Amino acid sequence: MLRAKRPFLASFLAFSILFAGVVPVAHAFDPDSDRPGEFAMIADTFLARPALATISLIGLGIFTLALPASILGDNVDESAEKLVKAPARSTFLRCLGCTPAQHDFLQSERATDKANR
């Protein structure tokens, strides 16, 4: 009798831990919301920002290696924008937990508030 309870209890605990972790995360990433949730901020802090910082450094290295070809092709500004500036903006200037659409919305809201003052 004791052996029959252990697999059932273990699977029940595994599923409850799995669903307890999934439900808040699925609710936190609401694309229609104008404000990021707390789980989105946590995920942004520990997952997205380090990944974006790494991508920024890799993009800087690729930009440096491709700079002679960019100079010859007269597209230094375009390659700098795509490889260095855009990832750096997403890493360091975007609000914590915001998607790019949420960040643009909040920036326009702040600009409207400043203009109304």
C-alpha positions, 0 to 999 in steps of 0.5 A: 500500500505504501508503494502505491502512494509514492508515485502518485504523491510524487507526480501530484507534487511535480504537476502542482509545482509545474502549474504553480510556476506557469500560471503567474508567468503566463499572466505576467506577460499580457501584451495588451497591458500598458504596464509590465507586471512583477514577473515580467520585471524579474524575467527581464532582470535575470534573463533578458538584460544579460542576454541583450548585453551579451548580444550588444557585445557580440554585435560590437565585435561583428561591427568592428570586424565588418567596419572596413566593408561597411566603409567601402559600401558606405553604410556604416550608420546602418550597420551601427544601428542594427548591430550596436545601437538597437541592442544597446538601447534595448539593454540600457534604455528600455524600461524594466519589464517593458516590451518595445511597444510598452516602452514606446507607449510609456515614452509617448505618455511621458512626452504628452504629460510634459507638453501639457504642463 
